[in-house]
Amino acid sequence: MALKVIADECIGCELCVNVCPDVFEMNAEGKSVVKPGADENAPCVDEAIDSCPTSAIVKE
């Protein structure tokens, strides 16, 4: 499974970055993205998914 942030749904609130900074970061457009090479199975990923107010983080 691949972890993905749907850019059109991300509002840039940074909750995922605060919850899981080893996996998520903000890009130049103010949207969250998955860091290259990040551990997409890190324990904090599920909490970040649950914390996202727009459900922009998905596992595909």
C-alpha positions, 0 to 999 in steps of 0.5 A, spaced: 500 500 500 502 506 498 500 512 502 498 519 499 496 526 500 490 528 496 493 535 494 486 538 492 483 536 499 489 538 503 487 545 507 494 545 509 493 545 517 499 541 518 496 536 523 499 530 520 506 534 520 505 535 528 502 528 529 507 524 524 513 529 522 518 523 520 513 521 515 509 528 512 512 535 510 509 541 507 511 543 500 512 550 497 504 550 495 503 549 503 500 542 502 502 536 506 506 531 502 509 524 504 517 525 505 521 521 500 523 514 503 519 515 509 516 509 513 509 509 510 508 504 516 510 508 522 505 507 528 503 515 527 501 514 520 494 511 522 493 517 527 495 522 522 490 519 517 484 519 523 486 527 525 486 529 518 480 534 518 478 533 510 480 526 510 486 528 505 490 522 507 489 515 504 492 508 503 492 506 496 
